[in-house]
Amino acid sequence: MMERSKSIVLAVLVLLSLVQSFLLAYSMPNFDVVKRAGSTYIKADPLGPEEKVDNLIYPEHMVLHLGGNKHTIMDPGTIFFNFIMKRLQGRSYDGFQLKSGIDLDWAAIQEKKQGLELRFNSPVPAKLLQKVLPISEDAAFQTESIYKVWLYASEELNEVRVFFFTAEDNRIYESTRADLSVQDVKQLVEFGSSGTPYRLVNGTFYVPQEPIEMVEVKLPYTVFSPEQMQRSLFFDPTLTKIIQENDGSKIYTDGKRGLQVQRNQLWITYSDATAPTEERTDMTSDVMTSVNFINQRGGWSGRFRLSVMENMAQGSPGIPTLSGTHNRLVFQQYWGSYPIISTKDTRFGYVQVTLQQGMVMNYERSLIQLGAHADEKQIKKLIAGEALIAQLKKLSKYALIAEINPVYEPSMSEEQIRLHPVWQVKYTDGTTELLEP
């Protein structure tokens, strides 16, 4: 009986000890002095998942040349696109030679030779391209930026020729020791035999010969609060003041940094007027910096691709007053295999970061987080062939068309975002427009 009483008393004492430990841990104030440097952000709760640079750099398109003037195009994220990229990433590319003024008939190669092109709509520095393809560290080649990789099978020579097209003076490098065989290329191209056939128009852009099927979706969404972004962007959010604008937008500022929140479009623009201290403008480093910045301040609300890497000497879109050399980076959002294109009515579908001398000077993004599953889905077909060409010929800048791409046009209601399939026309002068039915 005595032993049982002792056991009960001991159990009660253990329980009281646990309660006391809980109270000490969670109820007592923290008297520790917290030291924080003035250049350190207060860590905020993550708003979205982080991403690696490697996952953000991939071609905008893959063009497969089947021979006999037959072609098809594969978009990012499709099964065959991913499979071919993995096969190419499993090879090596070495022995780079500059082929200035190379005497090759590219039109004939395009028409007759089996091969493929990896097309980037913005030139990619060779150091970043190494995250896409295992390229050797050639000293001369490392300073270049590449907008296209073209490989084809030369059956008469029983070899594969691999060319890298640069943005500077349209120089061309050939990888003379590429780990690819003619049979490798034939197998890769064969994956395009069942794809939608495309026709080359005016020797410039491709038009599908069959309608393109896309899924129109209506997606629910959630919205990050301005306070969440405020906590992640300011050194000490408690020191910021709020300015109410006449148009309904709000500006949060601590005197050096400003965060403008546009309520009508759920869009934020962050600017930092702190004078840069580093004397460099390196695109590769700036890409790394921008990805880390986004990881810590908002995260990635979906799937993105680094679509624009632009070195500018004057004002940048959204910050025309910024002077001096700076780099503008745009990350394009995708739904499935197709990009979401921002419009004047619905600002959505991209994240933009502007850096000067290694520092983020401007940051723009939507506050919208798309739901993972659609409320409604409907198959839509984009026009193709002669009907599409007839539509294109009605455009005032038809002669300047560089390419046409299937995209999603967003529109927003209070509870949903509708992604509507449509053709986007890109011109050689850099402008774009949507081809409405």
Backbone torsions as a table, in degrees:
resi	resn	phi	psi	omega
1	MET	NA	-42.6	-179.6
2	MET	-64.1	-41.4	179.9
3	GLU	-64.0	-37.2	179.6
4	ARG	-66.1	-39.0	178.8
5	SER	-65.0	-40.6	178.1
6	LYS	-62.3	-39.8	-179.9
7	SER	-63.5	-39.8	-180.0
8	ILE	-66.3	-45.0	179.6
9	VAL	-61.4	-41.4	-179.7
10	LEU	-64.1	-40.0	178.9
11	ALA	-64.1	-41.4	178.8
12	VAL	-64.4	-41.5	179.6
13	LEU	-64.0	-41.1	177.7
14	VAL	-62.0	-42.1	179.5
15	LEU	-63.1	-44.7	178.7
16	LEU	-63.2	-37.1	178.2
17	SER	-63.6	-41.7	178.5
18	LEU	-64.3	-42.3	178.3
19	VAL	-61.8	-43.6	-179.6
20	GLN	-63.4	-41.9	178.8
21	SER	-61.5	-40.8	178.2
22	PHE	-61.2	-45.6	-178.7
23	LEU	-64.9	-39.2	179.2
24	LEU	-66.5	-36.0	-176.4
25	ALA	-76.5	-35.4	-169.9
26	TYR	-114.8	-13.6	-176.7
27	SER	-106.1	-24.6	-176.6
28	MET	-80.1	142.7	177.0
29	PRO	-67.6	152.7	179.6
30	ASN	-91.9	113.8	-177.1
31	PHE	-95.3	4.6	179.5
32	ASP	-68.1	140.7	176.6
33	VAL	-81.4	126.1	179.9
34	VAL	-101.6	118.7	178.6
35	LYS	-100.4	133.6	-179.1
36	ARG	-140.7	126.2	178.0
37	ALA	-66.7	151.3	-176.5
38	GLY	-67.6	-15.4	-177.9
39	SER	-101.6	15.6	-178.4
40	THR	-108.7	129.1	177.9
41	TYR	-75.1	144.6	170.2
42	ILE	-70.8	125.8	-176.9
43	LYS	-68.2	122.5	-179.7
44	ALA	-102.7	164.3	176.7
45	ASP	-63.2	137.4	179.5
46	PRO	-63.4	136.7	-179.7
47	LEU	-93.8	-26.1	180.0
48	GLY	-150.8	168.3	-179.0
49	PRO	-66.7	153.4	175.8
50	GLU	-83.1	166.4	-178.9
51	GLU	-140.6	154.8	176.8
52	LYS	-97.5	148.6	179.2
53	VAL	-56.6	-39.9	-177.8
54	ASP	-55.9	-33.9	-176.5
55	ASN	-82.5	-6.0	-176.3
56	LEU	-104.6	-6.9	-178.2
57	ILE	-113.3	110.9	175.7
58	TYR	-159.1	159.8	-175.3
59	PRO	-61.7	149.7	174.1
60	GLU	-71.2	-38.0	179.9
61	HIS	-144.0	157.0	169.7
62	MET	-123.6	116.9	179.9
63	VAL	-101.5	122.7	178.1
64	LEU	-102.9	126.8	176.1
65	HIS	-102.3	115.9	-172.4
66	LEU	-91.6	-7.0	-173.6
67	GLY	89.1	157.6	-179.9
68	GLY	65.7	31.0	-179.9
69	ASN	59.4	32.7	176.3
70	LYS	-110.0	137.7	-176.0
71	HIS	-143.4	158.0	169.3
72	THR	-148.1	161.5	-178.0
73	ILE	-124.8	135.1	176.7
74	MET	-114.2	138.1	-177.9
75	ASP	-101.6	154.2	-176.9
76	PRO	-56.0	141.2	174.8
77	GLY	92.7	-14.5	177.9
78	THR	-73.8	159.3	-174.4
79	ILE	-59.1	-49.2	-176.9
80	PHE	-71.0	-34.5	175.7
81	PHE	-58.2	-50.1	-178.8
82	ASN	-63.8	-39.8	-178.3
83	PHE	-65.4	-45.7	-179.7
84	ILE	-64.3	-40.8	178.8
85	MET	-61.6	-41.3	179.2
86	LYS	-64.1	-37.4	177.9
87	ARG	-66.0	-42.7	179.5
88	LEU	-67.7	-34.9	179.0
89	GLN	-71.4	-17.9	178.8
90	GLY	-86.3	1.0	178.5
91	ARG	-106.7	174.4	178.8
92	SER	-120.9	152.6	-176.9
93	TYR	-132.8	115.3	-171.7
94	ASP	-143.3	177.8	176.4
95	GLY	64.2	52.2	-176.5
96	PHE	-74.9	131.8	177.2
97	GLN	-128.9	133.8	178.5
98	LEU	-75.2	125.6	-179.1
99	LYS	-112.4	64.7	-178.8
100	SER	-66.4	125.6	-179.4
101	GLY	65.9	35.4	-176.8
102	ILE	-59.0	135.8	-174.7
103	ASP	-95.6	75.6	177.0
104	LEU	-126.0	141.1	178.7
105	ASP	-88.3	91.0	-174.4
106	TRP	-66.3	-32.0	178.6
107	ALA	-63.8	-41.3	179.1
108	ALA	-69.1	-39.3	178.2
109	ILE	-63.3	-42.4	179.5
110	GLN	-60.6	-37.5	-175.3
111	GLU	-83.3	-38.5	-168.2
112	LYS	-107.3	-30.4	-172.3
113	LYS	-91.4	142.9	173.0
114	GLN	-78.9	131.2	-178.6
115	GLY	-179.8	-168.3	179.0
116	LEU	-152.9	156.6	176.4
117	GLU	-120.6	138.7	168.4
118	LEU	-105.7	116.4	-174.8
119	ARG	-111.0	127.2	175.3
120	PHE	-110.8	129.2	-176.8
121	ASN	-78.1	-5.7	173.1
122	SER	-138.3	133.0	-176.9
123	PRO	-56.5	136.7	-177.5
124	VAL	-107.2	124.4	175.6
125	PRO	-55.4	141.6	-176.9
126	ALA	-56.0	-34.5	179.4
127	LYS	-64.0	-33.4	177.1
128	LEU	-80.2	-33.3	179.4
129	LEU	-62.9	-24.0	176.6
130	GLN	-63.3	-18.4	176.1
131	LYS	-80.8	-11.8	178.3
132	VAL	-101.9	-43.5	-178.8
133	LEU	-131.0	144.3	179.1
134	PRO	-75.7	81.2	-178.0
135	ILE	-92.8	137.6	178.6
136	SER	-69.0	156.3	-177.3
137	GLU	-86.9	73.7	176.6
138	ASP	-79.6	128.4	-172.6
139	ALA	-58.7	-46.3	-177.5
140	ALA	-70.8	-40.5	-176.6
141	PHE	-70.0	-27.8	-175.6
142	GLN	-63.2	-21.6	-178.2
143	THR	-88.5	-3.4	-175.5
144	GLU	-89.9	163.3	171.9
145	SER	-122.6	133.3	-170.1
146	ILE	-110.4	132.2	176.3
147	TYR	-111.0	-10.3	179.7
148	LYS	-156.4	139.3	171.5
149	VAL	-118.4	126.7	-177.0
150	TRP	-128.3	122.6	175.5
151	LEU	-126.9	144.4	179.1
152	TYR	-148.9	158.6	-179.1
153	ALA	-92.0	122.3	174.5
154	SER	-100.4	94.7	-173.8
155	GLU	-68.2	-32.8	-179.6
156	GLU	-65.9	-28.5	177.3
157	LEU	-101.2	-4.3	-177.2
158	ASN	52.2	49.0	178.9
159	GLU	-147.8	162.1	176.0
160	VAL	-107.7	130.8	178.5
161	ARG	-106.4	132.3	-175.9
162	VAL	-124.0	122.4	-176.6
163	PHE	-121.0	142.5	177.3
164	PHE	-117.5	119.3	-176.6
165	PHE	-95.6	127.0	-176.1
166	THR	-98.0	161.1	179.9
167	ALA	-81.6	-25.8	-175.7
168	GLU	-86.9	112.6	177.3
169	ASP	56.7	21.0	177.1
170	ASN	53.4	39.6	176.7
171	ARG	-70.7	152.5	-179.0
172	ILE	-127.0	129.5	174.7
173	TYR	-110.2	142.6	174.4
174	GLU	-113.4	132.4	172.3
175	SER	-85.4	104.1	-174.2
176	THR	-82.6	-8.8	177.6
177	ARG	-128.6	59.0	177.2
178	ALA	-86.5	135.3	-175.8
179	ASP	-83.8	62.0	-179.3
180	LEU	-138.2	142.9	177.4
181	SER	-110.1	165.4	176.9
182	VAL	-59.2	-39.4	179.5
183	GLN	-65.1	-35.6	176.4
184	ASP	-58.4	-48.0	-178.0
185	VAL	-64.8	-42.3	178.9
186	LYS	-59.4	-40.4	179.4
187	GLN	-67.0	-40.4	179.9
188	LEU	-65.8	-44.6	-178.6
189	VAL	-64.6	-31.9	-179.2
190	GLU	-59.4	-27.1	178.2
191	PHE	-64.4	-19.4	179.9
192	GLY	-91.8	-2.8	-175.5
193	SER	-64.5	-27.2	179.9
194	SER	-100.3	5.2	-179.5
195	GLY	-80.5	172.8	178.8
196	THR	-64.4	125.2	179.1
197	PRO	-71.4	140.6	178.7
198	TYR	-121.0	150.5	178.3
199	ARG	-118.1	135.9	177.9
200	LEU	-81.6	125.3	-177.6
201	VAL	-111.2	130.7	178.4
202	ASN	57.7	20.8	-178.9
203	GLY	66.1	16.6	-171.2
204	THR	-126.1	-56.1	-174.0
205	PHE	-125.6	157.6	-176.6
206	TYR	-101.5	141.3	177.5
207	VAL	-125.0	128.4	178.9
208	PRO	-67.8	144.9	179.8
209	GLN	-92.0	-8.6	176.4
210	GLU	-129.5	149.6	-179.9
211	PRO	-56.1	143.1	178.4
212	ILE	-92.0	123.0	178.6
213	GLU	-88.8	127.6	175.4
214	MET	-133.6	161.2	180.0
215	VAL	-103.6	117.7	171.6
216	GLU	-80.5	130.2	-175.6
217	VAL	-128.1	152.1	169.7
218	LYS	-118.9	118.8	-171.7
219	LEU	-116.2	139.2	171.4
220	PRO	-72.4	162.4	177.9
221	TYR	-149.1	157.0	172.0
222	THR	-116.7	166.2	-175.6
223	VAL	-127.7	128.3	171.5
224	PHE	-66.5	140.3	176.7
225	SER	-80.4	150.6	176.2
226	PRO	-56.7	-32.7	-179.9
227	GLU	-66.3	-34.1	176.8
228	GLN	-64.1	-44.0	178.7
229	MET	-68.4	-36.1	178.9
230	GLN	-60.1	-43.6	-178.3
231	ARG	-65.4	-30.1	-177.3
232	SER	-88.3	-16.2	-173.3
233	LEU	-106.0	-18.5	-177.3
234	PHE	-109.3	144.7	179.0
235	PHE	-56.2	-47.3	178.7
236	ASP	-138.3	97.0	-176.4
237	PRO	-57.4	-22.4	-178.2
238	THR	-71.7	-15.0	-178.0
239	LEU	-97.4	3.0	-179.4
240	THR	-87.3	150.9	174.4
241	LYS	-116.0	158.8	-175.7
242	ILE	-113.3	131.0	177.4
243	ILE	-114.0	124.6	179.8
244	GLN	-92.8	121.6	-179.9
245	GLU	-88.9	159.7	-179.0
246	ASN	-65.5	-28.5	-178.3
247	ASP	-83.4	5.4	178.1
248	GLY	95.8	-11.2	178.4
249	SER	-78.0	160.2	179.0
250	LYS	-121.5	147.8	176.0
251	ILE	-122.0	122.1	173.4
252	TYR	-98.5	130.2	-178.2
253	THR	-147.0	146.8	173.2
254	ASP	-113.9	15.0	179.1
255	GLY	102.9	-34.6	179.4
256	LYS	-111.1	-30.6	-177.7
257	ARG	-119.4	147.0	180.0
258	GLY	-132.8	141.5	176.6
259	LEU	-126.5	109.1	178.9
260	GLN	-96.2	128.2	179.9
261	VAL	-113.9	115.2	177.9
262	GLN	-94.8	102.9	-173.9
263	ARG	-64.6	-36.2	-174.2
264	ASN	-67.8	-26.8	179.2
265	GLN	-118.0	5.2	179.0
266	LEU	51.7	52.7	-174.2
267	TRP	-129.9	140.8	177.6
268	ILE	-120.1	148.7	173.2
269	THR	-130.8	117.3	-179.3
270	TYR	-107.7	135.0	178.3
271	SER	-133.1	146.2	-179.3
272	ASP	-127.2	115.2	-177.4
273	ALA	-89.4	4.7	179.7
274	THR	-61.7	131.2	-177.3
275	ALA	-66.8	129.2	178.3
276	PRO	-61.9	146.4	-179.1
277	THR	-110.6	-20.8	-178.6
278	GLU	-91.7	144.6	-179.1
279	GLU	-105.5	76.0	177.9
280	ARG	-157.8	154.1	171.8
281	THR	-140.3	85.6	-176.6
282	ASP	-113.9	118.7	-174.1
283	MET	-63.5	-42.6	-178.6
284	THR	-61.5	-46.8	178.4
285	SER	-63.7	-38.3	-179.4
286	ASP	-66.9	-33.8	176.6
287	VAL	-63.8	-45.1	178.2
288	MET	-60.7	-44.8	-179.4
289	THR	-62.2	-44.1	-177.1
290	SER	-65.7	-39.4	179.3
291	VAL	-65.5	-43.0	177.1
292	ASN	-63.1	-39.3	179.4
293	PHE	-61.4	-46.7	-179.8
294	ILE	-66.7	-39.5	178.2
295	ASN	-54.7	-39.5	-175.4
296	GLN	-89.7	-14.9	-173.0
297	ARG	-133.1	67.3	176.9
298	GLY	123.6	-35.3	-179.2
299	GLY	71.4	-165.2	-173.4
300	TRP	-116.5	112.6	-176.7
301	SER	-90.5	54.5	-179.5
302	GLY	137.7	-160.6	179.9
303	ARG	-98.6	133.4	-175.6
304	PHE	-131.0	160.1	173.6
305	ARG	-134.9	136.2	175.4
306	LEU	-70.0	106.4	-170.6
307	SER	-105.2	-25.5	-179.2
308	VAL	-132.2	127.0	171.1
309	MET	-129.9	101.9	-170.1
310	GLU	-126.4	123.6	175.1
311	ASN	-91.9	124.3	-173.2
312	MET	-125.8	146.1	178.8
313	ALA	-104.2	-15.8	-179.1
314	GLN	-120.6	-160.8	-177.6
315	GLY	-59.3	148.1	-179.4
316	SER	-106.8	153.0	176.8
317	PRO	-52.4	126.1	-178.9
318	GLY	94.9	-24.8	178.8
319	ILE	-139.2	66.0	-176.1
320	PRO	-63.4	-17.8	-177.8
321	THR	-84.8	-8.3	-178.6
322	LEU	-69.1	122.7	-178.2
323	SER	-107.6	163.2	-179.7
324	GLY	85.3	165.8	-178.6
325	THR	-68.0	134.1	178.8
326	HIS	-153.0	162.2	-179.2
327	ASN	-112.5	130.6	177.6
328	ARG	-108.6	126.1	-179.4
329	LEU	-120.2	134.3	178.6
330	VAL	-125.1	128.5	176.5
331	PHE	-107.1	116.9	-175.4
332	GLN	-88.0	130.5	179.4
333	GLN	-86.1	143.7	-179.7
334	TYR	-119.9	151.2	164.6
335	TRP	-122.5	113.7	-172.1
336	GLY	67.3	-127.0	-177.6
337	SER	-100.0	6.1	-173.2
338	TYR	-125.4	143.6	-178.1
339	PRO	-75.6	151.1	174.3
340	ILE	-96.9	120.5	-173.0
341	ILE	-100.5	122.3	178.4
342	SER	-66.0	143.4	177.9
343	THR	-125.1	171.4	-179.8
344	LYS	-66.0	-26.8	-179.8
345	ASP	-87.1	-30.7	-178.9
346	THR	-132.6	102.2	179.8
347	ARG	-85.3	103.6	-172.9
348	PHE	-167.8	150.4	172.3
349	GLY	111.1	5.8	177.5
350	TYR	-155.9	161.2	172.2
351	VAL	-124.9	131.0	-178.5
352	GLN	-120.4	134.4	177.5
353	VAL	-129.4	131.0	176.1
354	THR	-116.2	128.9	-177.0
355	LEU	-122.9	145.9	175.7
356	GLN	-133.6	122.7	-178.8
357	GLN	51.4	42.1	174.8
358	GLY	84.2	-0.9	-179.1
359	MET	-111.4	141.5	176.4
360	VAL	-74.5	117.2	-179.6
361	MET	-101.4	-24.7	-176.8
362	ASN	-150.2	142.0	-176.2
363	TYR	-146.5	121.7	-178.6
364	GLU	-128.0	140.0	178.0
365	ARG	-166.4	166.0	175.2
366	SER	-84.0	153.6	173.9
367	LEU	-89.4	0.5	-173.7
368	ILE	-87.7	135.2	174.1
369	GLN	-115.8	112.7	-179.0
370	LEU	-69.2	143.9	173.6
371	GLY	-70.3	155.7	-176.8
372	ALA	-77.8	-24.4	-175.4
373	HIS	-124.3	137.1	-177.6
374	ALA	-75.5	143.0	172.0
375	ASP	-76.0	-35.3	-179.0
376	GLU	-140.9	145.2	176.0
377	LYS	-135.8	144.4	178.7
378	GLN	-151.7	130.6	179.1
379	ILE	-73.3	129.7	176.3
380	LYS	-123.3	148.6	177.9
381	LYS	-118.2	125.5	175.0
382	LEU	-85.3	138.8	-177.4
383	ILE	-61.6	155.7	-176.1
384	ALA	-144.4	-179.6	173.8
385	GLY	60.0	-142.2	-176.3
386	GLU	-64.2	-33.4	178.6
387	ALA	-63.5	-39.0	178.3
388	LEU	-69.5	-42.7	179.5
389	ILE	-62.0	-39.0	178.5
390	ALA	-61.8	-39.4	177.3
391	GLN	-65.2	-42.3	-178.3
392	LEU	-65.4	-35.6	-178.4
393	LYS	-66.8	-16.9	178.2
394	LYS	-78.0	-13.5	-178.7
395	LEU	-75.4	141.0	-177.6
396	SER	-66.1	-24.6	-177.8
397	LYS	-109.7	33.2	-177.9
398	TYR	-54.4	-41.0	-177.3
399	ALA	-66.4	-15.1	-177.4
400	LEU	-101.9	6.8	-178.0
401	ILE	-64.7	128.2	177.3
402	ALA	-99.4	-38.6	178.0
403	GLU	-167.5	161.3	173.9
404	ILE	-126.6	142.7	-175.2
405	ASN	-139.1	142.3	172.2
406	PRO	-75.3	130.6	-177.5
407	VAL	-139.7	174.6	173.6
408	TYR	-108.3	130.2	173.8
409	GLU	-100.7	119.9	-176.5
410	PRO	-88.1	148.2	168.8
411	SER	-141.6	145.6	-169.3
412	MET	-122.3	137.2	169.5
413	SER	-115.5	-173.4	-177.7
414	GLU	-67.9	-24.8	-174.8
415	GLU	-121.3	-15.6	-174.0
416	GLN	-139.5	158.1	166.8
417	ILE	-115.9	128.2	178.4
418	ARG	-99.4	128.5	176.5
419	LEU	-107.1	111.3	-173.0
420	HIS	-105.4	123.4	179.2
421	PRO	-66.6	137.6	-178.8
422	VAL	-160.6	157.8	175.0
423	TRP	-84.2	137.0	171.3
424	GLN	-109.6	133.1	179.4
425	VAL	-104.4	127.0	175.5
426	LYS	-108.4	136.7	-178.7
427	TYR	-107.1	161.2	-178.7
428	THR	-67.4	-18.0	178.0
429	ASP	-86.7	4.8	176.9
430	GLY	93.2	-9.3	179.7
431	THR	-83.9	163.6	-180.0
432	THR	-139.4	161.8	169.4
433	GLU	-155.6	157.2	179.7
434	LEU	-94.4	136.7	-179.4
435	LEU	-91.5	95.2	-178.5
436	GLU	-75.0	142.7	-179.7
437	PRO	-68.4	NA	NA
